[in-house]
Amino acid sequence: MPLTVETLMGKMPAAFLPEKAPGLDAAIQFKFTGAEAGDWFATIKDDKCTVEKGTHPNPKMTLAADSSDYVKIFTGELDGMQAFMQGKIKLSGDLNLAMKLMTMFKIR
């Protein structure tokens, strides 16, 4: 079964490592284009992460990417930093949060 954005977003709450984000209270907006175009957001608060489809009214950070590139980052086929440098991932808002994002989740 191929990995999809929907599957990845659904796994985020269980992969969240609260000890890596003590006291964080933030919403992260994900805007995907391509085959699985759509909007999702993750809310991190009280040592928990929840994920919903849709647009958050006040995200602390926004990540925009082609859905297939996002999946490739999580499968190790594409380096997240390289993707950012190549313009495949666009970030706005709190860029420090973007840097912490990869450490806050257990990626297999």
Sequence and secondary structure as in RCSB ss.txt:
>XXXX:A:sequence
MPLTVETLMGKMPAAFLPEKAPGLDAAIQFKFTGAEAGDWFATIKDDKCTVEKGTHPNPKMTLAADSSDYVKIFT
GELDGMQAFMQGKIKLSGDLNLAMKLMTMFKIR
>XXXX:A:secstr
    HHHHHHHHHHHB GGGSTT  EEEEEEEEGGG EEEEEEEETTEEEEEES  SS SEEEEEEHHHHHHHHH
TSS HHHHHHTTSEEEEE HHHHHHHTTSB   
